[in-house]
Amino acid sequence: MLPSTLYLAPLAVAMVGFLALWPLSVLRKDASLVDAWWGPGFFAQAVCAALLIGTVGAHQILLLGLIGLWSARLGFVLIRRRVREGHEDPRYTSLRDAWDPGFWWKSLFVVFLLQSVIQWAIMLGPITAFLTGSTDLGFVAMIGAALGVMGLWIETRSDHELDVFKRDAPTGALCETGLRAHVRHPNYSGEILFWIGVGLVVSEISIFAGLISPVLITVLLTKVSGAPMLDERLLASRPSYAAYRDRVPGFIPRLRKLSIA
């Protein structure tokens, strides 16, 4: 199998998944349906790479396990959230307003195909690990696996705490308890930690490839589409958020506050 095929086949898998959702999003006027493939698409790419290479070693099995758990969790959370809320995610509604008229066809490029490329770019590190082969797991990979599991735990707890809060809190209330007493975006912190763990596993095969996923995820969540968009939306909808933002760090808790707590 040519290396170029191994890289391009997962990209095709990502695109097919997103393209399958696009007509449905047009019919329902709901671009947030794209999120249904965001998590599962990562695992589908990993499986595609594993099938193409034919044989997998310890690193590839570990990566399949980590990415599979992460994909299943995120896919379940995003689909359940969409069903529960019953309307288009505000992020995509803002895009719809910005790109109208003609958002229905523009969304194919600015939402669906763009996310397929981003998804594939984040997966380039693990895909490289499948292409390069594997040796016995080392200490760095084990540390990476531990960090990945810890990141998953943080994300899971963060989502659970927010769900519990929303069930009992009045409309418009701001969650400042649990993990959010220490960081504003614990879910993103867990996400970054997970991909750092994946990067460490990959780094035992290729140091450069090990940097791709955590660097891209960190930039996206801290500078582009993650925290900046969420901060902007919460500042507009929650009067107390400005003071909360000034008081609580975004991603890394203050050690002094943790020791006091």
N, C-alpha and C positions, 0 to 999 in steps of 0.2 A: 504493500500500500504506500503510495507516494505521500510524503509529509504534507503537501498542499491539500490533498484530499482529506486527510485527517483534520486539518484546520477548517476547511470549507464545509465539510459535511455537517458538523455541529452548527455552523451558521445557518445552513439550510434548514436544519431542524428547528432552530429558534424562529426563523422567518415563517415557516409553515404553520407553527402554532399560533403566532400572532396574526398571520393573514387569515387563518380560519375564523378568528374572532371578529375581524374587522366588519364583514357584512352584517353580522348580528348587531354590532354596536351602532351601525348606521340605521338599521331597522328600528332599534330601541332608543335611538338618540342618547346613547350612554357610552361614552368613550372609556369609562372606568372599567368596562368589561376586559380591557387589556390586562388588568391586574391578575386575572384568573390564570394567565400563563407565565406571569413573572417568576413565581417560585418554582413551579413544576418544570419550566423550560430549562432551568439550570441542570436539574437532574437528568432531563432528557438528553441534553448535550453530553453529559458525563457518560451516560449509557451508550450513546452513539459512538463516542470515542473509544470506549471499552470494546464494543463490538467490532469496530474497524481494526483495532490493533490485534484482536484475537486472543492474546494472553495477557493476564494482569498479574501484577505482583502485590506485595504487601502495601506499598504506598497507594497504589490505585484502589485496592479494596478499602483502605482507610478513607480515601477521598470519596469514594462512592457512598460509604456509610455516612460520613459527615454531611455531604451535600444532599444526600437523600433525606436525612432527618430534617435538615434546614428547609429543603424544598417542601416537604410534606407539611411542616408546621406553618410556614408562611402561606402556602396555598390555601390551607384550611382557614387561617385567620382572615385572609383577604376576601375569600369567597363568602365566608360567614358574615363578615362585616358588610359586604355589599348587599346580601340578602336581608340582613337586619335593618339597614338604613333605608333601603328601598328607593334610592335616588342616586343620580350621578355624583361621584366624588367632587367636592368643590374645586380641587386642583384642575380637573378636566373641564369643569364648567367655566372656569376662568380662561382656559385655553380656547374653549369654544367661543366665548365672547370676543377674545382677542383676534381669532382667525376667521370669524364670520365676515362676509358671506362665503359659503362654500366649504365650511369646516368639515362636512361629511366626507369629501374626497381629500382634503388637506390632512385630515387626521390619519389617513393611511401612511403618510410620510412623517408628520411631526409627532405622532404618537406611536403607531404600531411598528413601522419599519425602524424608526429611530431606537425604540426600546429593544428590538431584536439585535441591533448592532451593539448597543450598550451591554446587553446581557451576554453576548458572545465575547465582547472585549474583556469583561470581568472574568469569564471562564478561560481566557487564554492561558493563564498559569496552570490550572489543572489539566487542560488539554495538552499542554507541553509535557506535563508529567506522564501522561499516558503515552505520548509519542516517544519519549526518551527511554522508558523502561524503568526498572526498579531494582533496588538492592534490599538488604534487610533493613527494617525500621531502626532508626537511630534515636538518640536522646532528644534531638531537636524535633523530630516528628511526633514523639510522644508528648512533648510539651505543647506542640501545636494542637494535638488532639484534645488535650486537657483544656486549652484555651477555647477551642471550638465548642466543646460541651458547655463550658462556663458561659460563653456568649449566648448559646441557645437557651440556657437556664435564665439568664438575665432578660432576654427577649420574651420568653414565656411568662415569667413573673410580671414583667412590665405590662404585657397585654392583659393578664388576669386582673392585676390591680386596677387598670383603667376600666375594664368591663364592670368590675364590682362597683367602682366609684360612680360610673354613669347610671347604673341601675338605681342607686339610692340618692344621688345628688340632684338638686334642682337644675333646670335648664340654664345653661350659661355659666355654671360653676366651673372653677378651675381646680384640677387635681394637683395637690401639693403634698401628698402623703406617700408613704412607702418609698420606693426608689426615687420618686420625683421630689422627695424632700432633699435629695442629695445632688441630683442632676436633672436638668429640664427634659432631656431626651434620652432616657435610659434604653429605649428600644434601639435607637441608633448606636448607642454605646455598645450594646450587646452585638449588634450587627457588625460593627467594625472589629470588635474582639473576635467574633467568629471567623471573619475573613483573614485576620492576622493569623489565627490558628491554621487555617487552610494554607496560607502563604508559607508558614513554617514547615508544614508537611511537604509542600512542593519544593521548598528551598533545599531539601536534602538531595533532590535530583538536579535542580537548576536554581541557583541563587537569584539570577535575574528574573526568571519566570515566577519565583516566589514573591517578588515585589508587586507584580501586576495587579492581582486581585485586591490586596489590602490598600494599595495606593489609590486605585480607581474608586473603590467604595468610600474611602475616607474623604476624597475630594468631592464626590457626588453628594454625600450626606452632610458634610460640613460647609460646603461652599456653593452648591448648585441647587439641587432639587429636594434636598431633605430638610435640614433644620432651617435654612433661610426662608423657604416657602411656608413652613409651619409657623415659624416665629411671626412672619408677616400676617398670616391669617389669624393667629391668636391675639396679636396686638390689636387687630381690628374688631375682634369679636368678644374679647375678654378684658374688661376694664382693669382688672388687677394684674394682668400679665406683665405689664411694663415693670412694676415693682418686683414681681417674681423673677423676671429676667435679670434684673440688676442684682438680686440677692443670691440666686442659685446658678452655678456654672452649667454650661451646656452639656458637656460630655464626661468630664473627669471630675469626680467628687473631691472636695477639699478634704485632705487627710485630717486636718484639725477638727473639722465638723464631724467626721466619721468617728474619731476617737471620743468626742464628747457624747455622741449618740450611743 
